[in-house]
Amino acid sequence: MNEAWKFIAGMMVSSHRLFRTCLFSFLVVVLALMAKPVGAVDAEKASSFVSGVGATAIDILSENELDDSARQARFRKLFREHFDLKTIIRLVLGGHWSNATEEQRHEFENLLEDYIVLANSNRFKGYRGEIFEVNEVRMSGDSDAVVHSRIIRSSSPPIRVDWRIRRPHDALKIIDVAIEGLSMVLTHRNEFSTVIQRSENGIDGLIEILRKKTEGINRDTPISPS
Protein backbone atom coordinates (compact mmCIF):
# COMPACT_ATOMS: atom_id res chain seq x y z
CA MET A 1 0.00 0.00 0.00
CA ASN A 2 2.81 2.37 0.89
CA GLU A 3 4.46 1.68 -2.46
CA ALA A 4 1.22 2.58 -4.24
CA TRP A 5 0.96 5.87 -2.38
CA LYS A 6 4.60 6.65 -3.14
CA PHE A 7 3.93 6.01 -6.82
CA ILE A 8 0.86 8.27 -6.81
CA ALA A 9 2.75 10.98 -4.93
CA GLY A 10 5.58 10.76 -7.42
CA MET A 11 3.17 11.10 -10.30
CA MET A 12 1.60 14.16 -8.69
CA VAL A 13 4.99 15.80 -8.23
CA SER A 14 5.94 15.04 -11.84
CA SER A 15 2.62 16.42 -13.08
CA HIS A 16 3.11 19.56 -11.02
CA ARG A 17 6.60 20.04 -12.46
CA LEU A 18 5.30 19.47 -15.99
CA PHE A 19 2.53 22.01 -15.40
CA ARG A 20 5.03 24.61 -14.15
CA THR A 21 7.30 23.95 -17.13
CA CYS A 22 4.41 24.35 -19.59
CA LEU A 23 3.20 27.48 -17.82
CA PHE A 24 6.71 28.97 -17.91
CA SER A 25 7.04 28.20 -21.63
CA PHE A 26 3.65 29.74 -22.31
CA LEU A 27 4.58 32.94 -20.46
CA VAL A 28 7.86 33.19 -22.38
CA VAL A 29 5.99 33.00 -25.68
CA VAL A 30 3.42 35.59 -24.57
CA LEU A 31 6.11 38.00 -23.39
CA ALA A 32 8.02 37.55 -26.64
CA LEU A 33 4.92 38.44 -28.63
CA MET A 34 4.23 41.42 -26.39
CA ALA A 35 7.78 42.68 -26.86
CA LYS A 36 7.10 43.34 -30.54
CA PRO A 37 4.36 45.94 -31.09
CA VAL A 38 1.39 44.81 -33.14
CA GLY A 39 2.06 47.46 -35.77
CA ALA A 40 5.82 46.99 -35.93
CA VAL A 41 7.35 46.99 -39.40
CA ASP A 42 9.29 44.01 -40.71
CA ALA A 43 12.65 45.25 -42.03
CA GLU A 44 12.78 42.91 -45.02
CA LYS A 45 9.25 43.78 -46.09
CA ALA A 46 9.99 47.49 -45.68
CA SER A 47 13.04 47.16 -47.93
CA SER A 48 11.04 45.34 -50.60
CA PHE A 49 8.20 47.86 -50.34
CA VAL A 50 10.46 50.89 -50.82
CA SER A 51 12.36 49.18 -53.63
CA GLY A 52 9.10 48.72 -55.52
CA VAL A 53 7.78 52.23 -54.88
CA GLY A 54 11.07 53.92 -55.84
CA ALA A 55 11.56 51.95 -59.03
CA THR A 56 7.93 52.51 -60.04
CA ALA A 57 8.18 56.25 -59.41
CA ILE A 58 11.23 56.62 -61.66
CA ASP A 59 9.66 54.41 -64.31
CA ILE A 60 6.28 56.15 -64.61
CA LEU A 61 7.30 59.75 -63.88
CA SER A 62 10.35 60.16 -66.10
CA GLU A 63 8.81 59.51 -69.52
CA ASN A 64 9.80 62.09 -72.13
CA GLU A 65 6.31 62.78 -73.44
CA LEU A 66 4.68 63.52 -70.08
CA ASP A 67 3.39 67.05 -69.61
CA ASP A 68 3.08 68.61 -66.15
CA SER A 69 -0.58 67.69 -65.60
CA ALA A 70 -0.01 64.05 -66.57
CA ARG A 71 3.04 63.80 -64.33
CA GLN A 72 1.11 65.37 -61.45
CA ALA A 73 -1.76 62.91 -61.96
CA ARG A 74 0.60 59.93 -61.89
CA PHE A 75 2.39 61.22 -58.80
CA ARG A 76 -0.96 61.77 -57.05
CA LYS A 77 -2.01 58.19 -57.74
CA LEU A 78 1.32 56.89 -56.40
CA PHE A 79 1.03 59.16 -53.36
CA ARG A 80 -2.50 58.02 -52.50
CA GLU A 81 -1.55 54.35 -52.80
CA HIS A 82 1.64 54.36 -50.75
CA PHE A 83 1.64 57.35 -48.37
CA ASP A 84 -0.29 57.75 -45.12
CA LEU A 85 -1.63 61.27 -45.59
CA LYS A 86 -3.58 61.40 -42.32
CA THR A 87 -0.45 60.62 -40.29
CA ILE A 88 1.57 63.12 -42.33
CA ILE A 89 -1.03 65.82 -41.60
CA ARG A 90 -0.76 65.24 -37.84
CA LEU A 91 3.03 65.29 -37.99
CA VAL A 92 3.10 68.44 -40.13
CA LEU A 93 0.60 70.38 -38.02
CA GLY A 94 2.09 69.22 -34.73
CA GLY A 95 0.41 70.94 -31.79
CA HIS A 96 -1.82 72.97 -34.12
CA TRP A 97 -3.74 69.78 -35.03
CA SER A 98 -5.65 69.73 -31.73
CA ASN A 99 -6.77 73.34 -32.25
CA ALA A 100 -8.11 72.76 -35.77
CA THR A 101 -11.80 72.20 -36.45
CA GLU A 102 -13.00 69.22 -38.49
CA GLU A 103 -13.69 71.55 -41.41
CA GLN A 104 -10.17 72.98 -41.23
CA ARG A 105 -8.63 69.50 -41.03
CA HIS A 106 -10.56 68.33 -44.08
CA GLU A 107 -9.64 71.40 -46.13
CA PHE A 108 -6.02 71.20 -45.04
CA GLU A 109 -5.87 67.51 -46.00
CA ASN A 110 -6.95 68.25 -49.58
CA LEU A 111 -4.62 71.22 -49.92
CA LEU A 112 -1.62 69.46 -48.39
CA GLU A 113 -1.97 66.64 -50.91
CA ASP A 114 -2.07 69.20 -53.72
CA TYR A 115 0.94 71.01 -52.28
CA ILE A 116 3.01 67.82 -52.01
CA VAL A 117 2.04 66.78 -55.55
CA LEU A 118 3.07 70.16 -56.99
CA ALA A 119 6.29 70.31 -54.96
CA ASN A 120 7.51 66.81 -55.82
CA SER A 121 6.09 65.63 -59.15
CA ASN A 122 8.46 67.77 -61.22
CA ARG A 123 11.53 66.44 -59.40
CA PHE A 124 11.49 63.61 -61.94
CA LYS A 125 11.76 65.86 -64.98
CA GLY A 126 14.92 65.11 -66.86
CA TYR A 127 15.49 61.70 -65.28
CA ARG A 128 16.83 59.26 -67.86
CA GLY A 129 18.13 55.80 -67.02
CA GLU A 130 18.48 56.37 -63.28
CA ILE A 131 18.84 53.33 -61.02
CA PHE A 132 17.04 53.08 -57.69
CA GLU A 133 19.04 51.23 -55.04
CA VAL A 134 18.01 50.29 -51.50
CA ASN A 135 21.01 50.14 -49.14
CA GLU A 136 19.92 49.31 -45.61
CA VAL A 137 17.05 49.39 -43.15
CA ARG A 138 17.17 50.46 -39.53
CA MET A 139 14.40 50.33 -36.98
CA SER A 140 13.29 53.60 -35.39
CA GLY A 141 11.27 53.49 -32.19
CA ASP A 142 8.78 50.71 -31.57
CA SER A 143 6.92 50.75 -34.86
CA ASP A 144 8.84 52.54 -37.65
CA ALA A 145 11.54 51.51 -40.08
CA VAL A 146 13.80 53.91 -41.96
CA VAL A 147 14.88 52.63 -45.36
CA HIS A 148 18.03 54.20 -46.80
CA SER A 149 18.27 54.36 -50.58
CA ARG A 150 20.05 56.12 -53.43
CA ILE A 151 19.07 57.29 -56.89
CA ILE A 152 22.14 56.58 -59.00
CA ARG A 153 22.66 58.90 -61.97
CA SER A 154 25.14 58.52 -64.81
CA SER A 155 26.45 62.09 -64.95
CA SER A 156 25.83 63.39 -61.41
CA PRO A 157 26.44 62.29 -57.82
CA PRO A 158 23.82 59.90 -56.40
CA ILE A 159 20.87 61.31 -54.48
CA ARG A 160 20.31 59.95 -50.98
CA VAL A 161 16.65 59.29 -50.13
CA ASP A 162 15.51 58.03 -46.72
CA TRP A 163 11.98 56.69 -46.26
CA ARG A 164 10.18 56.39 -42.92
CA ILE A 165 7.79 53.44 -43.06
CA ARG A 166 4.92 52.61 -40.72
CA ARG A 167 2.16 49.99 -40.72
CA PRO A 168 -0.91 51.88 -39.42
CA HIS A 169 -3.25 49.06 -40.45
CA ASP A 170 -2.53 46.00 -42.59
CA ALA A 171 -0.40 47.67 -45.26
CA LEU A 172 2.95 49.44 -45.15
CA LYS A 173 2.80 53.20 -45.68
CA ILE A 174 5.31 56.01 -46.10
CA ILE A 175 4.99 58.78 -43.51
CA ASP A 176 8.08 60.83 -44.39
CA VAL A 177 10.76 61.15 -47.06
CA ALA A 178 14.12 62.84 -46.52
CA ILE A 179 16.14 63.87 -49.58
CA GLU A 180 19.81 64.43 -48.78
CA GLY A 181 18.86 64.59 -45.10
CA LEU A 182 16.09 67.17 -45.60
CA SER A 183 12.85 65.77 -44.15
CA MET A 184 9.60 66.57 -45.95
CA VAL A 185 7.64 66.49 -42.67
CA LEU A 186 10.06 68.66 -40.68
CA THR A 187 10.44 71.16 -43.52
CA HIS A 188 6.69 71.60 -43.92
CA ARG A 189 6.09 71.65 -40.15
CA ASN A 190 8.58 74.49 -39.64
CA GLU A 191 7.27 76.39 -42.64
CA PHE A 192 3.58 75.97 -41.76
CA SER A 193 4.07 76.69 -38.06
CA THR A 194 5.72 80.00 -38.93
CA VAL A 195 2.82 80.91 -41.23
CA ILE A 196 0.23 80.05 -38.56
CA GLN A 197 2.02 82.05 -35.87
CA ARG A 198 2.41 85.10 -38.08
CA SER A 199 -1.07 85.03 -39.55
CA GLU A 200 -3.91 86.88 -37.89
CA ASN A 201 -6.22 84.03 -38.92
CA GLY A 202 -4.07 81.17 -37.64
CA ILE A 203 -4.78 77.91 -39.44
CA ASP A 204 -7.23 79.63 -41.79
CA GLY A 205 -4.37 81.89 -42.87
CA LEU A 206 -2.26 78.84 -43.72
CA ILE A 207 -5.16 77.25 -45.60
CA GLU A 208 -5.63 80.41 -47.66
CA ILE A 209 -1.94 80.52 -48.61
CA LEU A 210 -1.95 76.85 -49.63
CA ARG A 211 -5.11 77.39 -51.66
CA LYS A 212 -3.44 80.21 -53.62
CA LYS A 213 -0.26 78.16 -54.18
CA THR A 214 -2.21 75.17 -55.52
CA GLU A 215 -4.83 76.98 -57.60
CA GLY A 216 -5.46 75.33 -60.94
CA ILE A 217 -4.48 71.80 -59.97
CA ASN A 218 -7.22 69.28 -60.70
CA ARG A 219 -7.62 66.50 -58.14
CA ASP A 220 -9.80 64.53 -60.52
CA THR A 221 -7.44 64.57 -63.51
CA PRO A 222 -7.52 61.07 -65.04
CA ILE A 223 -4.34 59.07 -64.79
CA SER A 224 -2.53 58.95 -68.12
CA PRO A 225 -1.95 55.47 -69.52
CA SER A 226 1.54 54.05 -68.97
N, C-alpha and C positions, 0 to 999 in steps of 0.2 A: 504493500500500500504506500509506504514511504517513497519507494522508487517511482511509483506512478505520479505522486504529488511533485516530486523533484522534476520529473519530465515535463509536467504541465507548467510548473513554475518557470522552467527553462524556456519553454515555448513562449510564455508570456513576456519574459524578458527580451527574447529575440524579436518578438513582434513589436514590442515597444521601441527597441533600437531601430528596427526597420522603418517604423512610422516616423521616428525623429529624423532618420536619414532622408526619407522621402519628403518630409516637410521642409527640411533644410534645402534640399535641391529645388523644391518648388519656389521657395522664397528667393533663392539665388536667381532663378529664371525671371521672376517677377521684377526684382530689383534691376536686373540687366535691361529689361524692356523699358522700365521707368526711366533709366538713365538716358535713353535716347528719346528726345521729344517726338511726339506724334508727327509733327510737321517738318522734322529734320530732313535736310536734302542729302541725297546720296551723291558722293563726289563723282563717281563714274558716270552716273546718269546726268549730272549737271554738265560735265565735260562734253558728253555726246549731244546734249541739248543745245549748248552754245555753239558747238561745231556746226550743227545743222542750221541754226538761225543765221550765223555769220556768213556761211557759204551761200545760203539762199539770198541773203540781202545783197551781197556783191553780184550774184548772178542775175537777179531780176531788176536791180536798180541801176546797173551800169551799161545798159544797152544804148547804143549810139542814137537810135531813132526816138528815144523817149523825150517828150516835151515835159515841161515843169509840172503840169497838171496830172499827167499820167504817172510821173515818178512820185508825186505826192500821194496819189491814190494807192499806188503799190506799197509805199511806205506805211500808209495808214492801215492797210489790211494786215501787214506784217506786225505793226505795233499792237493792234487790237488782239491778234492771236497770241502773242508771246509776252506782252508786258502786262503788269498788274497796275492799271491806272489808278484804282482806288487807293492802293497803298502808296503809290507815288504822290498822289494829292496830299495825303496826310503828312508824308515826310516833307514835302515842299512847303506846305502851309505852317507846319510846326505848331506852335502854341496858338496861332490864329485860327486853326481848324475848329477849336471848341467854341470860338466866338462867332463863327459863321452860321447863318441860317440855312435851312435846307434848300431854299431857292438859290442862295449864293453858292452853296456847294455844287449844286447841279449845273449852274451856269459856268462856274469855274472849271468844272470837269470837262465840259465841252470845249471851252476856250483853251485849256491847258493842252488838250490833245492836239488842237489845231496849231498851237504855238510850237509844240515839239515836232510835229510833222513839218512845218515850215522851216524850223531851225536845223533839221537834220536830214531831210530828204535830199537836198542838193549837195550834201557832202560827197555823194557818190558820183557826181558829175566828173567826167574825165577819167574814171577808173577803167583800166584796160588790162586784163590779164593778171590782176592781183590774186595773191594766194592767202587764204585765211588759215591761220595756224593756232591751235590751242596748245598752251605750254604746260600749265599746271593748275591745280585746284587747291584752295585752302579753305578750311571751315572758318566761319566767323560767327561767334556767339553760339547760341543753342540751335538755331534753325537755318542760318544762311550759309551759302557757299559763294566764294568769290573765284571766278574763273578768269585766269590771266591768258590773254591771247595777243596775237600780232597780225596786222595786215601787211604782208610782204609785197613791196613794190619793186619793179625792175630798175627804176632810175632814181629812186629816192629812199631815204632811210625808212625802216619799217615803222608802222604806227602801233603803239601799245594801246590795247583796249581791255579794260577790266569790267567784268559783268557780275553784278550781285544778284544771286538767284535765291528765290524763296519758293516754298510749296504751300501757298495759302489754303488750297483745297486738295484736289487730287492731281493737279498738273503743275509742272514747274513753270515759274514765271520770272521775268526780269523786273527788278524793282529799282535798279540804278545802272548806269553805264558811265565809266570814267575813261576819257580819252587822254592819253599822256598824263594821267594822274588828276585830270580835271573832272570832278564828279558832276554829272547832270543835276542830281538832286540838290547837292550843296550849292552849286552855282545859282540855280533857280531860287532856292530858299533864301539866300542872301539878297539876291536881286529883288525878289517879291516882298520880302520883309521890309526892305528900305522903302519901297514904293508905298506900302501900307502905312508905315510910320509917318511918312512925309505927306501923305494925302489927307485932306480934310474929310474925305468920305471913307477912309479905311479900306476895307476889302472891296467895297463898291468902286473905289478909285482904281484899284488894281484890275478889277474886271473890265472897267471902261478902257484902260490902256491896252489890255490884251485884246479886247474886241477891235480896237482901231488897228492894232498890229496884224490881226488875222483877217481883216475884211477882205472879202472876195474869194476866200477859200470855200470850196463846196464839199461838205461832209458826205454828200450822197453821190459824188462822182463815181461812175462805174469803174471797176478795176479793168485796166487794159489787158488784153490777152497776152500771154507770155510768148 
